[in-house]
Amino acid sequence: MKIVVLSRQPNLYSTKRLVEAGKKLGHEMQVIDHLKCNIELEKKKPKIYYQGGYLENIDAVIPRIGASVTFYGTAVVRQFEMMKIFTAVESQALVRSRDKLRSLQLLARAGVGLPKTVFTNFSKNVEHVVDSVGGAPVILKLLEGTQGLGVILAESQNAAGSVMEAFNGIEARIIVQEFIKEAGGADIRVFIVDGVVVGAMKRQGKEGEFRSNLHRGGTASIIELTEEEENTALIAARAMGLGVAGVDLLQSEKGPLVLEVNSSPGLEGIEKATGKDIAKKIIRYVERNA
């Protein structure tokens, strides 16, 4: 098969591993920068023009769309779908996953555990917002944040008010969430491919850091999931409609709580922590569906 990896950076670990795994399984692999694709629309003749020619005879696409280019990246994925080409992550699922508020609403409807969350339209009633999520300390998150950026821990109601006022001043939309103290600055990343858990790791934030993201200096180790944690992650991925997903969980006294469902989860941390060939499992998923 001819498989395209949509990625702006061919030298990224995840992109290189997907190309390597595909070639090992006998496929023709091509990395395409989605920002350099021209989308051409005509009645029943959707086409994509890329670097001097039209993309043809492609069997499947694996999107690796960065959060900062979600709009255009999703449009390119949608165009491939219009061309009747299988995409490992569907365009609509990608859009859902990037909208933090919509994601949380879908997850709540699916019945999975979540930290208490409040979203307001630039509310000045800080006291009510903080009380609604169980009181200070609270977590404040930019709706467009990624990799731990735009996430702030407010230790007191006054601190929360100052942060909310600052964000309101620049018209940045935020959500306010319950702080899960017992998680101890750690979370669990569950990697799911085609409705099956293929790997899981526990990420621990560095000392004094409440964010566990590896990009923020956290460490990762393999973990064996409980049945409840595995089921929660699978329900979350299914609720988002994602065939490939990284589900982030917090361990709490109330059971596993879903923090986020990532549609372009990185492979480096999970492969190194678990020793598993996750890239190969993604290629096998594509083979079964393309």
Sequence and secondary structure as in RCSB ss.txt:
>XXXX:A:sequence
MKIVVLSRQPNLYSTKRLVEAGKKLGHEMQVIDHLKCNIELEKKKPKIYYQGGYLENIDAVIPRIGASVTFYGTA
VVRQFEMMKIFTAVESQALVRSRDKLRSLQLLARAGVGLPKTVFTNFSKNVEHVVDSVGGAPVILKLLEGTQGLG
VILAESQNAAGSVMEAFNGIEARIIVQEFIKEAGGADIRVFIVDGVVVGAMKRQGKEGEFRSNLHRGGTASIIEL
TEEEENTALIAARAMGLGVAGVDLLQSEKGPLVLEVNSSPGLEGIEKATGKDIAKKIIRYVERNA
>XXXX:A:secstr
 EEEEE S TTSHHHHHHHHHHHHTT EEEEE GGGEEEE  TT  EEEETTEE  S  EEEE   GGGHHHHHH
HHHHHHHTT EESS HHHHHHHH HHHHHHHHHHHT     EEE SS S HHHHHHHTTSSSEEEEETT  TTTT
EEEE SHHHHHHHHHHHHHTT  EEEEE  GGGTTEEEEEEEETTEEEEEEEEE  TT S   GGGT EEEE   
 HHHHHHHHHHHHHHT SEEEEEEEEETTEEEEEEEESS  SHHHHHHH   HHHHHHHHHHHH 
